[in-house]
Amino acid sequence: MFLSVFDMFKVGIGPSSSHTMGPMVAAARFLDVLRNSPFEVHGLRGSLHGSLAFTGVGHATDRATILGLAGFQPDSYDNDKAEAALAEIRDTGLVHPEGLPALHFDPRQDLKFDFGPNLPGHANGMILMATDAQGDVILQETYYSIGGGFVVTEAELNDGKATDEGAPVPYPFKSAVEMLDMAEHSGKSIAAMKQANEVARGCPDSLSKGCARIWQVMNDCIDRGLTTDGTLPGGLNVRRRAKGIHDALQAERGMNLNAPHTINDWMSAYAMAVNEENAAGGQVVTAPTNGAAGVLPAVIRYWLDHVPGATSSRIDEFLLTAAAIGGLVKFNASISGAEAGCQAEVGSASAMAAAGLCAVMGGTPAQVENAAEIALEHHLGMTCDPVKGLVQVPCIERNGLGAIKAVSAASLALRGDGEHFVPLDAVIETMRQTGADMHEKYKETSLGGLAVNVPNC
């Protein structure tokens, strides 16, 4: 099994990897189909299903789909150009994707929110269609946004398309047990094995540059969030809080009256800064999703700024270790809130961050696995019930608590010798089963939980 570090950490835009980035990626894939089609296409239509319909407006799914059909992609997204394109599409009812003629597409008529039953493959489903001059459908494709910006077609899902395509890798672990066994026999750390796998699919130079860019985007996102205030869009009138918390913490520095637990406020400020940026539609890195994007950067920033001996030269080790754990969770369970609740998003992020922190603080592979297990175990059962379908309440604060749990989990694991009662594989399987059993209203539909017990205005 191989999932690249660049699969787990993708540069994109907020507010959601599955509801914003995924639909934009799906639309880009559909345009590629049209470019290679012998048919003469005149127009486009689309329908959003399941969670993409129920929380699509709050997650900007419609906007992302429209822009995707106009040729925009998450990793090269330009907000000014996007706004200009949206205005033109509204005025003309046309999109102008590169390599194709102008295509008729009036979002008010041609993009439907379908609130009926989910499509069979996944809670995040969408259908894109191309029409001829008479308005008849001549091409159609069903896409599923399965979390973290990953997108598969219906055929790929039905065929069980592997994410492990390409050259063989030296350490193809599919479970934590296999990972630990390979680490023991090779004498390598989890990060070293992951690095060897990455190099087998690319080159060391691109790996190092790619990891540097990931951290740069993460860190820039923290800095923007720590220096920006105001009210988040969407109608809940949620005030940004990270800047105020950070300003107060800086003012208190050097005072002898600070309680030790104040360090939790630093971690929360870092995480909330990222998720406030995400909620505002800013540039973030999936880690492994947008809704959980603040956990891992907050823990890295905590380590760099507050832990003696921390050095940026080991960020690659942190990211590679975290990606190895994230890959196990995705392969054996889910990182999608619409599929398994927030345990699959913030829970996975906390496990990844705990593993990465444990590794750079000298943990053995067994201790790293233990750190991930502790963090994920104590997110089991967490629902995804965003108020008004926005990635704001409880999502922003939840990232702060996920970061705090990650640090606590790493610390507990480092106090032990790696031996523990519950294996990580058992927790991942429990998370999968819990997600399958969880009522649909608690899986990113905003039909249950806080979303119905807290006023939406």
C-alpha positions in Angstrom: 0.0 0.0 0.0 1.4 3.4 -0.9 -0.1 6.8 -0.4 2.3 9.7 -1.1 2.9 12.4 1.5 1.6 14.7 -1.3 -1.7 12.7 -1.4 -2.2 13.3 2.3 -1.0 16.9 2.3 -2.5 18.8 -0.7 -2.4 22.6 -1.1 -5.9 23.8 -1.7 -8.6 26.2 -0.7 -11.2 26.3 2.1 -13.6 25.6 3.5 -13.7 21.9 2.7 -11.5 19.3 1.1 -14.4 17.0 0.3 -17.1 19.6 -0.4 -15.0 22.4 -2.0 -11.7 20.9 -3.4 -13.2 17.6 -4.4 -16.0 18.9 -6.6 -13.5 21.4 -8.2 -11.2 18.4 -8.9 -14.1 16.3 -10.2 -15.1 19.1 -12.6 -11.5 19.4 -13.9 -11.5 15.7 -14.5 -14.8 16.0 -16.4 -13.3 18.7 -18.6 -10.5 16.4 -19.5 -13.1 13.8 -20.6 -14.7 16.3 -22.8 -11.3 17.4 -24.3 -10.7 13.7 -25.3 -14.3 13.1 -26.5 -15.3 12.9 -30.2 -18.6 14.5 -29.4 -19.4 18.2 -30.1 -20.3 19.5 -26.7 -22.5 22.7 -26.3 -23.5 22.7 -22.7 -23.0 21.4 -19.2 -25.2 20.3 -16.3 -24.6 18.9 -12.9 -26.3 17.6 -9.8 -25.1 17.4 -6.2 -26.2 14.5 -3.9 -26.1 13.4 -0.3 -23.9 15.5 1.9 -22.8 17.6 -1.0 -26.4 18.8 -1.3 -27.3 19.1 2.4 -24.3 21.2 3.4 -23.2 22.3 -0.1 -24.1 25.9 0.2 -22.2 26.3 3.5 -19.2 24.5 2.1 -19.3 26.5 -1.2 -19.8 23.3 -3.2 -21.9 25.0 -5.8 -19.2 27.7 -6.2 -16.4 25.2 -6.4 -18.3 23.1 -9.1 -19.0 26.2 -11.2 -15.4 27.3 -11.0 -14.1 23.8 -11.7 -16.2 23.7 -14.9 -14.7 27.0 -15.8 -11.2 25.5 -15.5 -10.1 26.4 -12.0 -8.1 24.0 -9.9 -7.4 24.1 -6.1 -3.6 24.1 -6.2 -3.4 27.1 -8.6 -6.6 28.9 -7.4 -6.6 32.7 -7.8 -9.5 34.3 -5.9 -9.5 37.6 -7.9 -9.7 35.7 -11.2 -12.4 33.4 -9.7 -14.6 36.3 -8.7 -14.3 37.8 -12.1 -15.1 34.4 -13.7 -18.2 33.9 -11.5 -19.5 37.4 -12.4 -19.1 36.6 -16.1 -20.8 33.2 -15.8 -23.8 34.8 -14.0 -24.1 37.5 -16.7 -23.6 35.3 -19.8 -24.5 31.7 -18.8 -21.3 30.6 -20.4 -18.0 29.0 -19.2 -14.7 29.2 -21.1 -12.5 26.2 -20.1 -9.2 26.0 -21.8 -9.1 23.7 -24.8 -12.9 23.7 -25.2 -15.3 26.0 -26.9 -17.5 28.3 -24.8 -20.1 26.1 -23.2 -23.6 27.0 -22.1 -23.9 26.7 -18.3 -26.3 28.7 -16.2 -25.8 27.6 -12.6 -29.3 28.7 -11.6 -30.8 26.2 -14.0 -28.0 23.7 -14.7 -26.7 22.9 -11.2 -29.2 21.1 -9.0 -29.1 20.2 -5.3 -30.7 16.8 -5.0 -31.9 16.2 -1.4 -33.1 12.7 -2.1 -31.3 9.4 -1.2 -27.5 9.4 -1.5 -25.9 8.0 -4.6 -24.9 4.3 -3.9 -21.1 4.7 -3.7 -20.6 7.4 -1.1 -22.3 10.2 0.8 -20.5 12.8 -1.3 -21.8 12.2 -4.8 -22.1 14.4 -7.9 -23.2 13.8 -11.5 -21.8 15.9 -14.3 -23.3 15.9 -17.8 -22.4 17.3 -21.2 -25.2 18.2 -23.7 -25.5 18.7 -27.4 -27.0 21.6 -29.3 -30.5 20.3 -28.6 -29.9 20.0 -24.9 -29.7 16.2 -24.9 -27.2 14.6 -22.6 -24.4 13.0 -24.7 -21.8 12.3 -21.9 -22.3 11.7 -18.2 -20.0 10.8 -15.3 -20.6 10.2 -11.6 -17.9 11.3 -9.2 -17.5 10.7 -5.5 -15.5 13.0 -3.3 -14.2 10.6 -0.7 -12.4 13.0 1.6 -9.1 14.9 1.7 -9.6 16.1 -1.9 -9.6 12.5 -3.2 -12.0 12.0 -6.1 -13.0 8.7 -7.8 -15.5 8.0 -10.6 -18.3 5.5 -10.1 -16.4 2.9 -12.2 -13.2 3.4 -10.2 -15.0 3.0 -7.0 -16.8 -0.2 -8.2 -13.6 -1.6 -9.5 -11.9 -1.0 -6.2 -9.3 1.2 -7.8 -6.1 1.1 -5.7 -4.4 4.2 -4.6 -1.2 2.1 -4.9 -0.4 2.5 -8.6 3.1 2.8 -9.9 6.6 1.3 -9.2 7.0 -1.1 -6.3 8.0 0.4 -3.0 10.5 -1.2 -0.6 8.2 -1.0 2.5 4.6 -1.6 1.3 3.0 -1.8 4.8 -0.9 -2.0 4.8 -1.3 -2.1 8.6 0.4 -0.8 11.7 1.5 -4.4 12.5 3.3 -4.7 9.2 4.8 -1.2 9.6 6.3 -2.1 13.0 7.5 -5.5 11.7 9.2 -3.8 8.8 10.7 -1.2 11.0 12.1 -3.8 13.4 13.6 -5.9 10.6 15.1 -3.0 8.7 16.3 -1.0 11.6 14.7 2.1 10.0 12.3 4.6 11.5 8.8 5.1 10.1 9.9 8.3 8.4 12.9 6.6 6.9 10.7 3.8 5.4 8.2 6.3 4.2 11.0 8.4 2.6 12.4 5.3 0.8 8.9 4.6 -0.5 8.6 8.2 -1.7 12.0 8.1 -3.4 11.0 4.9 -5.2 8.2 6.9 -6.8 10.1 10.1 -7.4 13.4 11.7 -6.4 14.9 13.0 -3.1 15.1 16.5 -4.4 11.4 16.8 -5.3 10.5 15.2 -2.0 12.5 17.7 0.1 11.2 20.7 -2.0 7.6 19.4 -1.8 7.7 19.0 2.0 9.3 22.5 2.3 6.4 23.9 0.3 3.8 22.0 2.4 5.2 23.5 5.6 5.6 26.9 4.1 1.9 27.0 3.1 0.9 25.7 6.5 3.0 28.2 8.4 1.9 31.1 6.2 -1.7 30.1 6.9 -1.0 30.2 10.7 0.6 33.7 10.4 -2.3 35.1 8.3 -4.8 33.8 10.8 -2.9 35.2 13.8 -2.9 38.7 12.2 -6.4 38.8 10.8 -9.6 39.7 12.7 -13.2 40.4 11.7 -16.2 38.2 11.1 -16.3 35.0 9.1 -18.6 34.7 6.1 -21.7 32.5 6.0 -24.2 34.1 8.2 -23.4 32.8 11.7 -21.5 36.0 12.5 -18.7 34.0 14.1 -15.9 36.3 15.1 -12.3 35.4 14.4 -10.6 34.8 17.8 -7.1 33.5 17.0 -5.6 37.0 16.6 -7.1 38.2 19.9 -5.9 35.1 21.8 -2.4 35.4 20.2 -2.1 39.1 21.0 -3.0 38.4 24.6 -0.5 35.6 24.9 2.3 37.7 23.5 1.4 40.5 25.9 1.6 38.0 28.8 5.0 36.6 27.8 7.7 37.0 30.4 5.2 37.4 33.2 5.7 35.1 36.2 2.0 34.6 36.8 1.3 32.4 33.8 -0.2 29.0 34.6 1.5 26.0 32.9 -1.7 25.1 31.1 -1.4 28.4 29.1 0.6 26.4 26.5 -2.8 24.9 25.5 -3.9 28.4 24.5 -0.9 28.8 22.2 -1.7 25.5 20.5 -5.4 26.4 20.2 -4.5 29.8 18.7 -2.3 28.2 16.1 -4.9 25.7 15.1 -7.8 28.1 15.2 -5.8 30.5 13.0 -5.7 27.9 10.3 -9.3 26.9 10.5 -10.5 30.5 10.5 -8.5 31.0 7.3 -10.1 27.8 6.0 -13.6 29.0 6.9 -12.9 32.3 5.0 -12.0 30.3 1.9 -8.2 30.9 2.2 -5.3 28.7 1.1 -4.7 25.8 3.4 -3.2 22.3 3.3 -5.3 19.2 3.7 -4.0 17.5 6.8 -5.6 15.1 6.0 -8.7 17.3 5.3 -9.6 20.9 5.3 -12.0 20.6 8.2 -9.0 19.2 10.3 -6.3 21.3 8.6 -5.3 23.2 11.8 -4.3 20.2 14.0 -1.0 19.2 12.5 0.3 22.7 11.7 -0.5 23.7 15.2 1.5 20.9 16.7 4.5 21.5 14.4 4.4 25.2 15.3 4.1 24.3 19.0 7.1 22.1 18.7 9.2 24.6 16.8 8.3 27.6 19.0 8.0 26.1 22.5 10.0 22.8 22.7 13.8 23.1 23.4 15.9 21.5 20.7 13.3 21.6 18.0 14.7 22.4 14.5 13.1 23.0 11.2 15.5 20.5 9.6 13.3 17.7 11.0 10.0 18.9 9.6 10.3 16.4 6.8 10.6 13.6 9.4 7.4 14.9 11.1 5.4 15.1 7.8 6.6 11.7 6.6 5.7 10.0 9.8 2.3 11.7 9.9 1.6 10.8 6.3 2.4 7.1 7.0 -0.2 7.0 9.8 -2.7 9.0 7.7 -2.3 6.5 4.9 -3.1 3.6 7.2 -6.3 5.3 8.4 -7.4 6.2 4.9 -6.6 2.7 3.5 -8.3 0.8 6.3 -11.1 3.1 7.4 -11.8 6.7 6.2 -10.8 10.3 6.5 -14.2 11.6 5.3 -16.5 13.3 7.8 -19.5 12.5 5.5 -18.6 8.8 5.7 -17.5 8.3 9.3 -18.1 11.5 11.2 -15.5 13.9 12.6 -13.6 11.0 14.2 -12.3 10.4 10.7 -11.2 14.0 10.2 -10.0 15.6 13.5 -9.4 12.1 15.0 -7.2 11.1 12.1 -5.4 14.5 12.1 -4.7 14.2 15.8 -3.3 10.7 15.4 -1.0 11.9 12.5 0.2 14.9 14.5 0.8 12.8 17.6 2.9 10.3 15.6 4.9 13.1 14.0 5.6 14.8 17.3 6.6 11.6 19.0 9.0 10.8 16.1 10.9 14.1 16.2 11.1 14.0 19.9 13.0 10.7 19.7 10.2 8.1 19.9 10.8 4.6 18.7 8.5 3.2 16.0 6.5 1.4 18.7 6.1 4.7 20.7 5.1 6.5 17.5 2.4 3.8 16.9 1.3 4.1 20.5 1.0 7.9 20.2 -1.2 7.6 17.1 -3.3 5.0 18.8 -3.9 7.2 21.9 -4.9 10.2 19.9 -7.3 8.3 17.6 -8.8 6.2 20.4 -9.9 9.3 22.2 -11.7 10.7 19.2 -13.8 7.6 18.6 -17.5 8.3 18.1 -17.1 12.1 17.3 -19.9 13.2 15.1 -19.7 15.8 12.2 -22.6 18.2 12.8 -21.5 21.6 11.5 -24.0 24.4 12.4 -25.6 25.7 9.2 -23.3 23.5 7.2 -20.4 25.8 7.8 -16.9 24.6 8.7 -16.9 27.0 11.8 -18.9 25.7 14.7 -17.7 23.4 16.3 -15.0 22.8 13.7 -12.6 25.7 14.5 -12.3 25.0 18.3 -12.3 21.3 17.7 -9.0 21.6 15.8 -7.5 23.3 18.9 -8.5 20.5 21.1 -7.3 17.9 18.5 -3.9 19.6 18.7 -3.8 19.5 22.5 -4.8 15.8 22.5 -2.1 15.1 19.9 0.6 16.6 22.2 -0.8 14.8 25.2 -0.8 11.5 23.3 2.8 11.9 22.2 3.9 12.8 25.7 2.2 9.7 27.2 3.7 7.5 24.6 7.2 8.9 25.2 6.7 8.1 28.9 6.3 4.4 28.0 8.3 1.9 26.2 5.9 1.3 23.3 4.1 -1.6 24.9 0.3 -0.9 25.2 -3.0 -2.7 25.4 -4.9 -1.5 22.4 -3.1 -1.7 19.0 -3.5 1.1 16.4 -5.0 -1.3 13.9 -7.8 -2.2 16.3 -8.6 1.5 16.9 -8.7 2.2 13.1 -11.0 -0.8 12.6 -13.2 0.4 15.5 -13.4 3.8 13.9 -14.5 2.3 10.6 -17.2 0.2 12.3 -18.3 3.2 14.4 -18.6 5.3 11.2 -20.6 2.6 9.5 -23.0 2.4 12.5 -23.3 6.2 13.0 -26.6 7.6 12.0 -26.5 9.6 8.7 -27.7 12.8 10.4 -24.4 12.9 12.3 -22.2 12.6 9.2 -21.9 16.1 7.7 -25.5 16.7 6.8 -26.3 19.3 9.5 -29.5 17.3 10.2 -28.6 16.4 13.8 -26.5 17.2 16.8 -25.3 20.8 17.3 -26.6 21.8 13.9 -30.2 21.4 15.1 -29.8 22.4 18.7 -28.0 25.7 18.2 -29.8 28.6 16.4 -28.5 29.2 12.9 -28.7 32.9 13.2 
